[in-house]
Amino acid sequence: MPMAESSFDIEADFAVREAIGAHVDAIIERLVPQSAIQKTLRKWLVGHADFPDDEDAQTCLFVMAADLEMVTPSMSGRTLVERYLRAQAPKTSEDQRALQALSTAQFHLVRIVDRQGPDIVRVKDLVTGENLLLLDERISSLAEGLATAMRLCPLESGRYVLISPLFAIDEAMLEEAMTFVRHGRPLGTGHRCAASLYRNVARRGYQPMPQLIGELDEDMLFDFLRDVEESLSPIRLLALRWIEAGETAQELEFEARALATVDNLVDALGCFAQTDDLVAPEGLRTAFEQIATLQVETIVGRARAGVHGAAQMLDQVAAEVAGHIAQGNMYVGARDLFDRLKLRSTWSGAKKPTANASAATAEIDRVIQRIQALRARTADRGCTEAEAIAAAAKVSELLARHDLTLDEVSVRQSDCEGVSVATGRKRRAPVDACTTSIAEFCDCRVWGEQRADESLGFVFFGLKADVEAARFLHDLIEVTFDTESETFRRGAIYQALRGGDRRTALNSFQVGLASGICGKLADLKAARQGSGGQTTGFDLVAVKHSVLDDEISRLGLHFTTRTATSRRYVHGEAFHAGKIAGAQFEPAAAIGS
C-alpha cells in the first residue's frame, strides 16, 4: 500500500536528494581518478567485449566503475566516501540529512514491484524480502518484474534515494549475484557483489530500464522488450506484437483467446489502466483494451459451450481487480474497463437471425421435444441395450428429418452451444469409449476435461439440436451400461468366477459392450448419410464441422490427445459376450414416434 505522504514531505525529500546528488558528483570529480575508471573498464572489457557505441550504455559503464571506486577500501581501510564525509561540515539541515543518508548507503539486489504514484516506485529487496519505496519519477510501469541492483541511501521519511546507475539484469546475472548473499543479511557496501555484477553487465551487454521521462524512441523500447521478453508476462508480449502487427493484428486474435484465463485477463486490465501513467508506444493502450475485449468474449463463449469453471471466471476477475485496487496495486481504470466489457459481453459469435429464423427455431424446438420425450421412456426409467439401440435409431431418424430442413446458409448462421456432462468418476471407464462415437453420430465435437474435484467430465459442442441429441444418447448409454452389466453379473460367465477374475470379466464385458454400441452408432450414421446426402444437395457434415472448427477457434481452446499405454488382461469370453450384447439387436425396433 502507498504510504500516506504530504506534499511537504515529498518536497523535503527531493531537496535532500538534490544535495546527495551534488555530494556524489563531488566525490567522483575530486576523489575518483579517471585513470582508475579507465583501468576498471579495460579489465572488464578487454578480451571479452567491445566498448559499446550506445551513449547510454557508455554512461552506465562509466558510473558503474566510479561507483565501485567510491566503495573500494583503501590501504587504510577507508573508502573514498568515508574520507569525503570526514572532511565535510554540513551547511544546512538538508545538507546534514544528505550526508547522513550518504554515510549509510547500501547495495541492494531488488526487483521492481510497481509504481506507487508519480514520484514513488516500490521495489523488493531480494536479500531481506523487504519492500522499499524509491523516490524516483523515471522508472516506467513496463519495468515491473525486472531485476536490478541499486545503491540506496535511506531517508528519514522511510524512502530511499538511488545513487548508482539505472539498468536491468537478466535472471542468470541475478542468480550469480545472489551467490554473494550470506544468511539473509544485508549486503552492506556489497563491494564484491557489485564488482562481479558490474563486470557481467559490461561483458554481456547493458540492458536499459524502461523510463517515463524524456522523448521515447519506440525502436529502442521494442529492442528492450525483445531483450527481456522472458521477464515479461504473456499479455505484455502479445501487446507488443499487437502494435507491431498494425493492420494485421487480427491474426493474433486466436492467441489472445487462447490466453483467456483469470490471471491473464487481470493482467490485461491492469496494463490498460497503467498506460496513462507512462510514455508508451502509440497503440499500446488500444492493444491492451482489444486483448481484454477478446478475452471477456472468449470466457463468455466458453461458459455457453459448457466448459467447466468458465461461468465463474468473470466473478473471479472482478474480485481480483477489486482486491488489487483496494491494496493500491492497480488503477481504478482497470475496473471501469472491465465493467464496460461485461455490459457488452453477449457472445459475439451469435449469428444474425435470418428471415426464416422463426421457422427454423420452431423446428429445432420440435426435435428437442421429441428427444426429451424419448428420454422419459428410456434413460429416465432405465433401459436395456435393445431399447437403447432402438432409441438411438429414433434419434437418428429425428436428426435426419431435421437435416432435410437445413441448407448451407442456415447451418453457417446457426448458433453453436455446448453441454457439459459429469461422470462422477476420477478414472476412465469402458463406457467413456462411446463418447467419440456419440459425437460423430450427432455431428458434434467432444472433449474431456478434469474438474476442480479431479473428477472426469465431457463437453459436447455443436448445433443446438445435435447437442441435445448427444446429451440424451450419453445418458442413455450410461443407463444401458448399468442395466446390461447387472444382467451380466447374474449370468453364467460371471457366476463361475471368483474375486479379481470377476472384476476382469465385468470390465471385459463392458469393453465389448462399448465396442458393439459404437459399431451400431456408426451403422446408423452411415444409413442416415446414405438416405439424406443426395436430397440436401451439399455435404452437410462437412459444413457443420467447418462451423464447429471456427467456433472452437473463437473459444481459444487447445486439445491434446492421450494414447493408452497400459495393458490389461481381458477375459475373452466376457468380451465377446459384451460385443454380442452390443450388436445383436436390430435398430429397426421402434419405440414410438
Secondary structure by P-SEA (a helix, b strand, c coil): ccccccaaaaaaaaaaaaaaaaaaaaaaaccccaaaaaaaaaaaccccccccccaaaaaaaaaaaaaaaaaccccccccaaaaaaaacccccaaaaaaaaaaabbbbbbccccccccccbbbbbcccccbbbbbbcccccccccccccccbbbbccccbbbbccccccccaaaaaaaacccccccccccaaaaaaaaaaaaaaabbbbcccccccccaaaaaaaaaaacccccaaaaaaaaaaaaccccccaaaaaaaaccaaaaaaaaaaaaaccccccccaaaaaaaaaaaaaaaaaaaaaaaccccccaaaaaaaaaaaaaaaaccccaaaaaaaaaaaaacccccccccccaaaaaaaaaaaaaaaaaaaaaacccccccaaaaaaaaaaaaaaaaaaaaaccaaaaaabbbbbbbbbcccccccccccaaaaaaaaacbbbbbbbcccccccccccccaaaaaaaaaaaaaaaaaaaaaaaaaaaccccccccaaaaaaaaaaaaaaaaaaaaaaaaaaaaaaaaacccccccaaaaaaaaaaaaaaaaabbbbbbbbbcbbbbbaaaaaaaaaaaaccccccccccc
